[in-house]
């Protein structure tokens, strides 16, 4: 077995592999979907897909994006990573983060002996379409709105609080201009909704859209409106929209985020694996 960069002619083979493993790699399948459709969002033009075959069958895959994200998708146990370090040429490549199922990330890190600055662990949750229970319940005084790029300044306070609470380990690293720029990109690329009650009080949306599976991220409710049903209400609406075209929805959430865990449990999400992100 040996690794190689997938050629244009091999992308349909990659798609066939990912359709089986899409539940664990929506970020990867989104990149492939955009590549096949000829659409490229900023920072994704130089995405590389590495594949490993055994007896003519694709068994393992690595996504390496131009902004330094590595996403391993392994089905071999253990994966053979013998020549991947030379192929990727790590000493001359910027690695920002490695993310994926914990067992895949750990296998990658241990084989290549990479050192990271810090690691964040999550529960990986999934909801099948057949287990989604639609709800016509409405909360008085609230309106759900589809977020658009022109709403970025209105939604910035929510996004800022979300990143400070859920993303940054050191709040001193937060940069307002980068947050606003990334928010604008997300609003143009993803399906994001917010709950308006004399202004935005909660938001929820996708952070990756695959072929048959979507991944939800960036779910956040202002502290003064938590534990009042607003997050569940917004999430049910979002799920009803996503399940019009998708079969599964996945997300990852910190084990210690008990309020979010309760919301997802009520929505019938099931913990199916462990997820992690390692930052360099």
Secondary structure, DSSP 8 states (H G I E B T S, - for coil): --EEE--GGGHHHHHHHHHHHGGG-HHHHHHHHHHHHT---TT-TT-EEEEEEETTEEEEEEEE-TTSEEEEEE-SSS---TTHHHHHTGGGS---EEEEEHHHHHHHHHHHT---SEEEEEEEEEEEGGG--------TT-EEEE--GGGHHHHHHHHHHHIIIII-SSGGG--HHHHHHHHHHHHHHS-EEEEESSSEEEEEEEEEE-SSEEEEEEEEE-GGGTTTTHHHHHHHHHHHHHTTT-SEEEEEE-TT-HHHHHHHHHTT-EEEEEEEEEE-
